[in-house]
Amino acid sequence: MNIIYPPFLQKSNYPIVEIGVLVALFGVLQLISRLPVGALYGVARAKPLYVASLAVYALSTVGFAYPGGRAYVYLLTMVHGFAFGGVGTVTLAWAIELSRAH
């Protein structure tokens, strides 16, 4: 995301400061998502939580293909970052859980 997002925003005529804010916002939302998603994680809830996080991540990724205003891009960046953090958290917790089982 951090490799392709800044050039995308630059081509969309966003000022450099706003590009920095959006890239930072993505990372901050990743961190914020880790606590609630980690708290929700459980062996029985791993698969539904993973599928939900992945679905939101996929939809927010597709959302960048559609035009919208600045508020749309900010909202999409926040949802994308939160979902990405959720996917990463569930994947790591699930991998640790599976490694303990063997």
Residue pairs with C-beta under 8 A, 6 or more apart in sequence:
1 26
1 80
1 84
2 23
2 26
2 27
5 22
5 23
5 26
6 19
6 23
8 64
9 18
9 19
9 22
9 73
10 16
10 19
12 73
14 22
22 73
22 74
22 77
25 74
25 77
25 78
25 81
26 77
26 80
26 81
26 84
27 81
28 81
29 77
29 78
29 80
29 81
29 82
29 85
30 81
30 82
30 84
30 85
30 88
31 85
32 82
32 85
33 81
33 82
33 83
33 84
33 85
33 86
33 89
34 85
34 88
34 89
37 49
37 53
37 85
37 86
37 89
37 90
38 89
38 93
40 49
41 49
41 89
41 90
41 93
43 97
46 90
46 93
46 94
46 97
49 86
49 90
50 87
50 90
50 91
50 94
52 86
53 83
53 86
53 87
53 90
54 83
54 87
56 79
56 82
56 83
56 86
57 80
57 83
57 84
57 86
57 87
60 76
60 79
60 80
60 83
61 80
63 76
63 79
63 80
64 76
64 80
68 76
